Amino acid sequence: MPRYEYRCRPCGSTFELNRPMAESSAPAVCPDGHEDTVKLLSAVAVGGSASAPAPSGGGGGGGGCCGGGCCG
């Protein structure tokens, strides 16, 4: 179930709720009982690194030593 972050306008506290996506925009009450809250925009963190896959198979062009340019 997705987790959504909210901020309470009267007390300024930030809190999270686990709720279905269909209820993400429904009003949320802060832990102190205030009803004037706003859903915060969450930033998604993605780990890992992006890299292009290595070419497969032999033959074909390409640069560098393994591409046939400098090996003798």
N, C-alpha and C positions, 0 to 999 in steps of 0.2 A: 504494500500500500504506500503511495507517495507521501512524503513529508513536506508540509508547507510551513513557511515562516510568516509570522504576523507581528505587528507592532501595535501596542496599545497607545492611543493618543492621550488619554488623561494621565497615565502614570509613566509612559515612556518605556515600559518593559517590552522586551522582545521574547516571543515564545514560539514553539513549534507544535504542530498538530499532525497526526497521521490520520488521513481521511481519503476516501475514494476521490478520483479525479472529478466525478460528477458533482461533488460537494466542495470543490476547491474555492469557489466564489461565494459560498454560503457564509453568512455572518459568523464570526468566531468571538467568543467571550474570553477575555484574558484571565489568568489564574486568580487575579484579585477581584474578578467579578465585573469589570468594566466591559461595556458592549461596544464602545466606539473604537474599533480596531481596523487596521488596514493590512491587506496581504502584501508582503514584500516580494520583490522580484528576486528570484534565486539565481545565483551564478552556478553553472554546472562545471565542476572540475573533472577533467579527464586526464588520467595518468598515461604514462608511456611516451614513446617517441614515434614520430612519423618518419617512415623511410620507404623508398620505392623498393619493390621486390626485385631480387636479382634476376637477370635474364636466365632463362632455362635453355638447355640444349646447346649443342655446339654449332659452330659456323655463324655466319652473319657478321655484320660489321660491328663497329663500336670502337671506342678509343681506348687508349691505355695499352699496356704491354700485352694483356690477355686478348685484346682485340686484334692483334696481329701487327700493331704499329711499330714496336721497337724490339721485339724478340728476334733473335737471329739464329 
